[in-house]
Amino acid sequence: MAAAVTADVRAEVDAAFREEWGRVVATLIRVTGDWDLAEECAQDAFAMALQRWPADGVPRRPGAWLTTAARNRAIDVLRRRTVGAAKLREVAALSVEPDSSGPSVETGHGGVPDDRLRLMFTCCHPALTLEARVALTLRTLAGLTTAEIARAFLASEPTMAKRLVRAKQKIQNAGIPYRVPPAHLLPERLPGVLGVLYLLFNEGYSASAGADMIRQGLSVEAIRLARVLGRLMPSEPEASGLLALMLLHDARRTARLDTDGELVPLEDQDRSRWDAASVSEGVAVLEDALRRGRPGPYQVQAAIAACHVTAARAQDTDWAQIAGLYGQLERFLPTPVVELNRAVAVAMAFGPAEGLRLVTGLEESGQLAGYHLLAATKADLLRRLGRAAEAAACYREAMELASTDAERRFLGRRLAETDPAFG
């Protein structure tokens, strides 16, 4: 009779899942070449842990235990498939080093000793659509279920399952290699990996739609994967810049919603609730990246975030510096969203009239048509200029365009301030 699963053991298995899932799956994909088999065997290994760890105790090296269990399961499956002695020998030869870092792999694939990084680059191959890259990353490296990924994309579970299958088939049919690209391809491939990780983080930090404004699990996984990437590619300042950016944003997570789940704007957040350790780490990572003298968009965005989180009070924020940094960011990312953010910083540094001039120009260009933050920004600037009726009209437009309940409620409160008849 199996021993009961205690809360402590379940917590250990959950922690091992968060830490080891991507490593186990990545290692099995490398040796078997079969994505579905790798996921199936990894799932079986964690199920086996729930059965055995209550009686046997949690192993000293959970990752090694799980990799061995998954490998043995893969051998059983492959034997039934009669795939051939060579493949069985390859899987059986998978060994585990005696340190605590989990399964060892050779460094012949781009010189980087971690299967997860190879899997990350495979998931983010430019032959796949951006949605497929994010979905595969969530599934294979973060271990999210198909149902969880479907909710993140606001799609049905069967639809998402088909998309994942198609993405895996494309990798197999196109012969996409399971490796870190050679050095001459890294400049074109690394931005795609960083972009997927930042998109994953943002979906958790500020959900694109639905009732939940914050999906903490997605942000946590993005930060974890960014740490992996940063450790394994320490010479890439933009990888460090992305990690710093995530840490500095995530430091404010608990203060972004009040006890009722309502959105709290940056200037009104209780700064004592910000995570000081994340702020310190983010600033240190950013400073190390900047010292390399190769600035990029993630480093500039992290510098902007650092200006916010290192100000003791909202009124101490150096908005002039932030406006200047957005000017630098526009050179890397000449997008209308960056231009809108610069307009906000200009308004804070030099007055709402100057900011409104920039926002009006953006509005007339039509580049951000249907973007609720454009209407919300214009409404806020009009409110600060005392033009209540115009502000109210813009708040109504922003409410209609907003995609999350928390944002709509926040805009409704602002609307009530400019139009007492509302609500």
C-alpha positions in Angstrom: 0.0 0.0 0.0 1.4 3.4 -1.1 2.2 5.9 1.6 0.0 8.9 1.9 1.3 12.0 0.1 1.9 14.6 2.8 1.7 18.4 2.3 5.5 18.6 2.7 6.2 15.9 0.1 3.7 17.5 -2.4 5.4 20.8 -1.9 8.8 19.1 -2.6 7.4 17.6 -5.8 5.8 20.9 -6.8 9.2 22.6 -6.3 11.0 19.9 -8.2 8.5 20.4 -11.0 9.2 24.1 -11.2 12.9 23.6 -11.1 13.4 20.4 -13.1 10.6 20.0 -15.6 12.3 21.9 -18.4 15.7 20.2 -17.7 14.2 16.7 -17.8 12.1 17.2 -20.9 15.0 19.0 -22.7 17.4 16.1 -21.9 14.9 13.5 -23.1 14.2 15.4 -26.3 17.9 15.5 -27.1 18.4 11.8 -26.7 15.1 10.5 -28.1 14.3 13.2 -30.7 10.6 12.7 -29.7 8.9 15.7 -28.1 5.7 13.8 -27.1 7.6 10.9 -25.7 9.8 13.2 -23.7 6.8 15.0 -22.1 5.0 11.7 -21.5 8.0 10.2 -19.7 8.6 13.4 -17.7 5.0 13.3 -16.5 5.4 9.7 -15.6 8.5 10.5 -13.6 6.7 13.1 -11.5 3.8 10.8 -11.0 6.2 8.2 -9.8 7.8 10.7 -7.4 4.3 11.3 -5.8 4.1 7.5 -5.3 7.6 6.8 -4.0 8.9 9.8 -2.2 6.3 9.6 0.7 7.7 6.1 1.6 11.4 6.4 0.4 11.9 10.1 1.3 12.8 13.0 -0.9 16.1 12.2 -2.7 19.1 14.4 -2.1 19.2 15.3 -5.8 15.6 15.4 -7.0 16.5 16.4 -10.6 18.8 13.4 -11.0 16.2 11.0 -9.6 13.5 12.4 -11.9 15.8 12.2 -15.0 16.7 8.6 -14.2 13.0 7.7 -13.8 12.1 9.4 -17.0 15.0 7.8 -18.8 13.9 4.3 -17.6 10.4 5.0 -18.7 11.6 6.1 -22.1 13.6 2.8 -22.5 10.5 0.8 -21.7 8.4 2.7 -24.3 11.1 2.4 -27.0 11.5 -1.3 -26.4 7.9 -1.8 -27.1 8.2 0.3 -30.2 11.3 -1.8 -31.3 13.1 1.3 -32.5 16.4 -0.4 -32.8 19.4 -1.2 -30.5 21.3 2.0 -31.4 18.5 4.3 -30.1 18.1 2.2 -27.0 21.8 2.4 -26.3 21.8 6.1 -26.7 18.9 6.6 -24.2 20.4 4.0 -21.8 23.7 5.8 -21.9 22.1 9.0 -20.5 24.0 9.5 -17.2 23.7 11.8 -14.3 26.7 13.7 -12.9 27.3 13.5 -9.1 26.7 17.2 -8.6 23.4 18.9 -7.8 22.9 20.6 -11.1 21.0 17.7 -12.6 21.7 15.7 -15.7 25.0 16.4 -17.4 25.2 17.0 -21.1 28.1 17.5 -23.4 29.1 21.0 -24.5 29.3 20.3 -28.2 26.1 22.1 -29.1 27.2 25.6 -29.3 29.5 25.2 -26.3 26.7 25.7 -23.8 26.2 22.9 -21.2 22.5 23.0 -20.8 19.8 21.2 -22.8 17.2 23.8 -21.7 18.9 26.6 -23.6 19.0 24.4 -26.8 15.4 23.7 -26.3 14.6 27.4 -25.8 16.3 28.2 -29.1 14.5 25.3 -30.8 11.1 26.5 -29.5 11.9 30.1 -30.7 13.1 29.2 -34.2 12.1 31.9 -36.7 10.4 29.3 -38.8 7.6 29.2 -36.2 5.0 31.8 -35.6 5.4 34.0 -32.5 2.3 32.4 -31.0 3.8 28.9 -31.6 7.1 29.9 -30.1 5.5 31.2 -26.9 3.1 28.2 -26.6 6.0 25.7 -27.1 8.1 27.5 -24.5 5.3 27.4 -22.0 4.7 23.7 -22.6 8.2 22.3 -22.8 10.2 24.6 -20.6 7.6 25.9 -18.1 5.5 22.7 -18.0 2.2 24.4 -18.3 -0.7 22.2 -19.4 -2.4 22.6 -22.7 -5.5 24.0 -20.8 -3.4 26.6 -19.1 -1.7 27.7 -22.3 -5.1 27.9 -24.0 -6.4 30.2 -21.2 -3.3 32.4 -21.7 -4.1 32.7 -25.4 -7.9 32.9 -24.8 -8.3 29.9 -27.1 -10.1 26.5 -26.6 -8.1 23.6 -25.3 -8.6 21.5 -28.5 -7.5 24.5 -30.6 -4.4 25.0 -28.6 -3.6 21.2 -28.7 -3.7 21.3 -32.5 -1.5 24.3 -32.6 1.1 22.6 -30.4 1.0 19.5 -32.5 1.5 21.5 -35.7 4.4 23.4 -34.2 6.1 20.1 -33.1 5.5 18.6 -36.5 7.0 21.6 -38.2 10.1 21.3 -36.1 10.4 17.6 -37.1 9.5 18.0 -40.8 11.6 21.1 -41.3 14.6 19.4 -39.6 15.0 22.3 -37.2 18.1 21.4 -35.3 18.1 20.9 -31.5 20.9 23.2 -30.6 22.1 26.7 -29.8 22.7 28.3 -33.2 26.4 28.8 -34.3 28.0 32.0 -33.3 27.3 33.8 -36.6 23.5 33.2 -36.2 23.2 34.2 -32.6 22.7 37.9 -33.3 19.6 37.2 -35.4 18.2 34.5 -33.1 18.9 35.8 -29.6 16.4 38.7 -30.0 13.6 36.2 -30.8 14.3 34.2 -27.6 14.4 37.4 -25.5 11.2 38.6 -27.1 9.4 35.4 -26.3 10.6 35.5 -22.7 9.5 39.2 -22.3 6.1 38.4 -23.9 5.7 35.5 -21.5 6.6 37.8 -18.6 4.2 40.5 -19.7 1.3 38.1 -20.0 1.8 37.3 -16.4 2.6 40.8 -15.2 -0.2 42.5 -17.0 -2.6 40.0 -18.5 -3.9 40.9 -22.0 -7.5 40.0 -21.2 -9.8 38.4 -18.7 -10.7 38.8 -15.1 -7.2 38.4 -13.7 -4.9 41.4 -14.1 -1.9 39.5 -12.8 -0.9 35.8 -13.6 2.0 35.5 -11.3 3.0 32.0 -12.4 3.8 33.1 -15.9 6.0 36.0 -14.7 7.8 33.6 -12.3 8.5 31.2 -15.1 9.8 33.9 -17.4 12.2 35.2 -14.7 13.4 31.7 -14.1 14.1 31.1 -17.7 15.8 34.5 -18.1 18.1 33.5 -15.2 19.0 30.3 -17.1 19.7 32.2 -20.2 21.7 34.9 -18.3 23.8 32.2 -16.6 24.5 30.3 -19.7 25.2 33.3 -21.9 26.9 35.7 -19.5 28.6 37.6 -22.3 25.3 38.8 -23.7 24.4 42.2 -22.1 20.9 42.2 -23.5 20.1 38.9 -21.8 21.2 40.5 -18.5 19.2 43.6 -19.4 16.0 41.6 -19.9 16.5 39.8 -16.5 17.0 43.2 -14.8 13.9 44.6 -16.5 11.8 41.7 -15.3 13.1 41.9 -11.8 12.6 45.6 -11.5 9.0 45.3 -12.8 8.2 42.3 -10.7 9.4 44.0 -7.6 6.3 46.1 -7.7 3.9 43.2 -8.3 2.3 43.0 -4.8 1.6 46.8 -4.8 -0.1 46.9 -8.2 -3.4 45.7 -6.8 -5.1 46.7 -3.6 -6.8 44.3 -1.1 -9.9 44.3 -3.2 -8.0 43.4 -6.4 -8.3 46.9 -7.8 -5.5 48.4 -10.0 -3.2 50.9 -8.2 -1.4 53.4 -10.4 2.4 53.7 -10.0 2.3 57.1 -8.3 -0.2 55.8 -5.6 1.5 52.5 -4.9 2.8 51.8 -1.3 6.5 51.6 -2.0 7.1 49.8 1.3 5.4 46.8 -0.3 7.9 46.7 -3.2 10.4 43.8 -3.0 13.7 45.5 -2.0 15.7 42.3 -2.8 14.4 42.2 -6.3 15.1 45.9 -6.7 18.7 45.5 -5.5 19.3 42.5 -7.7 17.8 44.1 -10.7 19.9 47.3 -10.3 23.1 45.2 -9.9 22.3 43.1 -12.9 21.6 46.2 -15.0 24.8 47.9 -13.9 26.8 44.9 -14.8 25.2 44.8 -18.2 25.8 48.5 -18.9 29.5 48.2 -18.0 30.0 46.1 -21.1 29.3 49.1 -23.3 26.9 47.5 -25.7 23.5 49.1 -24.9 20.3 47.7 -26.3 16.6 48.0 -25.9 16.2 45.8 -22.8 19.0 47.6 -21.0 17.4 51.0 -21.7 14.0 49.8 -20.6 15.6 48.4 -17.4 17.2 51.8 -16.8 13.8 53.4 -17.1 12.4 50.9 -14.6 15.3 51.6 -12.3 14.5 55.3 -12.3 11.0 54.4 -11.0 11.9 51.9 -8.4 14.8 53.7 -6.9 12.9 56.9 -6.2 12.0 57.1 -2.6 8.7 58.9 -3.3 6.7 59.4 -6.5 7.5 63.1 -6.6 11.2 62.2 -6.5 11.1 60.4 -9.8 13.5 61.9 -12.4 11.1 62.3 -15.2 13.5 64.3 -17.3 15.9 61.5 -17.3 13.1 59.0 -18.1 12.0 61.2 -21.0 15.6 61.2 -22.3 15.9 57.4 -21.9 12.7 56.9 -23.9 14.3 59.1 -26.6 17.2 56.6 -26.6 14.8 53.7 -26.7 13.1 55.1 -29.8 16.3 54.6 -31.7 16.2 50.9 -30.9 12.5 50.5 -31.0 10.9 53.1 -33.2 7.3 52.1 -32.3 4.2 54.1 -31.5 3.9 52.5 -28.1 7.4 53.7 -27.1 6.5 57.2 -28.5 3.4 57.1 -26.3 5.4 56.2 -23.2 7.8 59.1 -24.0 4.9 61.4 -24.2 3.8 60.5 -20.7 7.4 61.1 -19.4 7.5 64.4 -21.2 4.2 65.4 -19.6 5.5 64.5 -16.2 8.7 66.4 -16.7 7.6 69.4 -18.7 3.9 69.7 -18.2 0.7 68.0 -19.5 0.3 70.5 -22.4 3.6 69.4 -23.9 2.6 65.7 -23.4 -0.8 66.3 -24.9 0.8 67.8 -28.0 2.7 64.6 -28.6 -0.3 62.3 -27.8 -2.4 64.3 -30.2 0.1 63.8 -33.0 0.1 60.0 -32.3 -3.7 60.0 -32.4 -3.8 61.8 -35.7 -1.3 59.3 -37.2 -3.7 56.5 -36.6 -0.9 54.1 -35.6 -2.5 53.3 -32.2 -6.1 53.2 -33.3 -8.1 50.9 -30.9 -5.3 51.0 -28.3 -7.0 51.7 -25.0 -3.9 53.2 -23.4 -3.8 56.0 -26.0 -7.3 57.1 -25.0 -6.5 56.6 -21.3 -3.3 58.7 -21.6 -5.1 61.5 -23.4 -7.9 61.4 -20.9 -5.4 61.8 -18.0 -3.6 64.7 -19.6 -6.9 66.5 -20.3 -8.0 65.9 -16.7 -4.8 67.4 -15.5 -5.4 70.4 -17.7 -8.9 70.9 -16.2 -10.7 69.9 -19.4 -13.1 67.6 -17.7 -15.7 67.1 -20.4 -13.1 66.1 -23.0 -11.4 63.9 -20.5 -14.6 62.1 -19.7 -15.2 61.3 -23.3 -11.7 59.8 -23.6 -12.2 57.8 -20.4 -15.4 56.3 -21.9 -13.5 55.4 -25.1 -10.7 53.8 -23.1 -13.2 51.8 -21.0 -14.7 50.4 -24.2 -11.3 49.3 -25.5 -9.8 47.9 -22.3 -9.6 44.1 -22.2 -9.3 43.4 -18.4 -11.9 43.9 -15.7 -9.4 45.6 -13.4 -8.5 48.2 -16.0 -12.1 48.9 -16.8 -12.9 49.4 -13.2 -9.9 51.8 -12.8 -10.9 53.8 -15.8 -14.5 53.9 -14.4 -13.2 55.5 -11.2 -11.3 58.1 -13.2 -14.4 58.8 -15.3 -16.5 59.3 -12.1 -13.9 61.9 -11.0 -14.4 63.9 -14.2 -18.1 63.2 -14.7 -20.0 62.9 -11.4 -23.1 61.7 -13.3 -21.2 58.5 -14.3 -22.2 55.5 -12.2 
